[in-house]
Amino acid sequence: MKIKVYGIRNCDTMKKAFAWLDERKLAYDFHDYKKEGASAAKLKEWAARVGWEKLANTRGLTWRRTIPDARKAGLTAASALALLEAYPSAIRRPIVEIGTKMLVGFEPVEFESAL
């Protein structure tokens, strides 16, 4: 089964996820959404599966310091997804797609059961 990993290469959480996958010799394709972006269609697909709230990295520096508070006020699903498209560093990471399964964030126990 093909594994697709989305995230930002230099993120500490991503490094843990990469190490976990590499230790188990699991092949994966990587999409760096800081460099390649995250399309509106992909964000909409993910939000339909897990909700936009789970996609937003509200504890990260981009969310807290870079995105203006006025843009974060009164978010709807549509405005939140537009915000994440504009600020891909505010998307939680990693996002992993394995067939029909989707993992958001790195939790070794979840990875073990899914992969």
JOSUL-V207522 format. One record per residue. N is the residue number from 1. RES is the residue in one small letter. SS is DSSP state (h for helix, s for strand, l for the rest). PSI is psi in degrees with one decimal (NA if undefined). NEAR is the number of other ideal C-beta (glycine too) atoms within 12 Angstrom. Layout:
BEGIN
((N	RES	SS	PSI	NEAR) (N	RES	SS	PSI	NEAR))
END
This chain:
BEGIN
((1	m	l	133.8	14) (2	k	l	134.6	15) (3	i	s	128.3	30) (4	k	s	123.9	25) (5	v	s	128.9	36) (6	y	s	139.8	39) (7	g	s	-154.1	40) (8	i	l	123.1	34) (9	r	l	-43.8	22) (10	n	l	6.3	14) (11	c	l	137.7	30) (12	d	h	-40.3	16) (13	t	h	-38.4	28) (14	m	h	-41.2	32) (15	k	h	-38.7	19) (16	k	h	-43.0	20) (17	a	h	-45.0	36) (18	f	h	-45.0	28) (19	a	h	-42.7	18) (20	w	h	-47.5	28) (21	l	h	-44.0	30) (22	d	h	-39.6	16) (23	e	h	-31.2	14) (24	r	l	5.6	16) (25	k	l	41.3	11) (26	l	l	122.1	23) (27	a	l	144.4	15) (28	y	l	156.0	28) (29	d	s	142.3	17) (30	f	s	134.3	27) (31	h	s	112.8	27) (32	d	s	103.1	24) (33	y	l	-2.1	35) (34	k	l	-36.3	22) (35	k	l	-41.1	15) (36	e	l	-9.2	16) (37	g	l	174.4	21) (38	a	l	120.5	34) (39	s	l	154.3	18) (40	a	h	-39.2	19) (41	a	h	-43.0	13) (42	k	h	-43.2	26) (43	l	h	-41.5	36) (44	k	h	-42.1	22) (45	e	h	-47.7	20) (46	w	h	-44.0	35) (47	a	h	-36.0	33) (48	a	h	-29.0	16) (49	r	h	-40.5	19) (50	v	h	-7.4	24) (51	g	l	142.1	19) (52	w	h	-28.7	30) (53	e	h	-35.7	18) (54	k	h	-24.1	24) (55	l	h	-28.4	39) (56	a	s	125.8	37) (57	n	l	77.5	34) (58	t	l	-10.7	22) (59	r	l	-9.5	14) (60	g	l	163.7	26) (61	l	h	-36.9	15) (62	t	h	-46.0	28) (63	w	h	-45.7	26) (64	r	h	-34.5	17) (65	r	h	-30.3	14) (66	t	h	-43.8	18) (67	i	l	125.5	28) (68	p	l	140.7	14) (69	d	h	-35.3	13) (70	a	h	-32.9	10) (71	r	h	-23.7	19) (72	k	h	-14.9	24) (73	a	l	134.8	12) (74	g	l	39.9	12) (75	l	l	138.6	25) (76	t	l	172.5	14) (77	a	h	-45.6	22) (78	a	h	-44.8	16) (79	s	h	-33.3	21) (80	a	h	-41.9	33) (81	l	h	-37.0	31) (82	a	h	-38.9	24) (83	l	h	-44.5	36) (84	l	h	-34.5	42) (85	e	h	-40.2	27) (86	a	h	-31.2	23) (87	y	l	74.1	32) (88	p	h	-20.5	37) (89	s	h	-14.3	32) (90	a	h	3.3	35) (91	i	s	133.5	44) (92	r	l	152.1	40) (93	r	l	154.2	41) (94	p	l	163.5	40) (95	i	s	127.1	42) (96	v	s	128.4	38) (97	e	s	127.2	28) (98	i	s	98.5	24) (99	g	l	-121.3	13) (100	t	l	-5.8	11) (101	k	s	151.8	20) (102	m	s	129.9	28) (103	l	s	138.2	36) (104	v	s	120.4	32) (105	g	l	163.1	29) (106	f	l	111.2	29) (107	e	l	111.0	19) (108	p	h	-38.1	19) (109	v	h	-43.3	12) (110	e	h	-42.6	19) (111	f	h	-43.6	28) (112	e	h	-45.0	15) (113	s	h	-31.8	11) (114	a	h	-31.5	23) (115	l	l	NA	28))
END
